[in-house]
C-alpha cells in the first residue's frame, strides 16, 4: 500500500530564505528588524520567521509606476530613523 505524499508549500521563511525572497542580504533584513523598518516577523521559540504574505505586503509598499510617483507607502532604509530616541 502506497501513501501519496503531498508537496508542502512553506508558509514561513527563516531570515536567509526571506532575504533571498526579497532580493536583500540576510544582514540587511536583520537590520530592518532591529530598527523596526522591515516586514512583520514572528518569533517562534528562539527562531525568527517571516510569513511570505507579510514579506510581499512589505515589498508592495515600495511599488511605484514612475520616478515621480509618490506611491502609497514607504519602505525605509535599514538604518535608525532620526525620530528614534536612543536610550543609554
Buried (B, 14 or more C-beta within 10 A) or exposed (E): EEEEEEEEEEEBBEBEBBBEBBEBEBEBBBBBBEBEBBBEBEEEEEEBBBBBEBBEEBBEEEEEEEEEEEEEEEBBEBEBEEEEEEEE
